Amino acid sequence: MTRLFSFLAMCLVLAGTSVPAQQAQTFRGGDPLVMIVAGGAETIGSARSTLSPARVTAVAGALSARGIPVERLQVLGRGTSGLAVRTGPASDEPRNRFVEVSWR
């Protein structure tokens, strides 16, 4: 899992990372039916319910810009459910700022 977001950020940080390009290449090589783009958010801040949908949308947009058909992307913003690291409320856990890309 690669962290592509800073604290409470909704904007994809792509400087120095080739993750979307690698995922697009994997898609073209394997031709899966669907790529699932799912992510979570830290449990702090009033914007936490909108963070994960915004983050997965940013990653889906980056994949689409690299040639992945939008109709083959499934996006799922999990918010604070299904966290990478279980925390209490109001916790700034960097590992919960994630988006996972999988396919089937």
C-alpha positions, 0 to 999 in steps of 0.5 A: 500500500502506498500513501499518496495523501498528506494529512487531511488532504484530498489532492493526490500527491503524485510527485515522485511516484509512478503508482498510477502508471504502474497500475495502468500498465498492469491493467493493460497487461492482464485485462481485468474485468474491473479495477476496484479503487477503495480507500480510507481516511484518518479519524480526525477532522470534520472532513473525514467523511468526504476524504476517502471518496475524494481520494479514491476519485482522485486516484480513479481520475489518474488511472483514467488519464492513463488510459483505463476506461472509466466504465471499468473502474469501481470506486469505494470510499470507506471513510473510517470503516475498514481502516488499515490500522484500527485507532480511536477517535481523533487519531491522525494515523498516516497509514489510514490515508490510503487508496488500494487498487485491486482487480478481478 
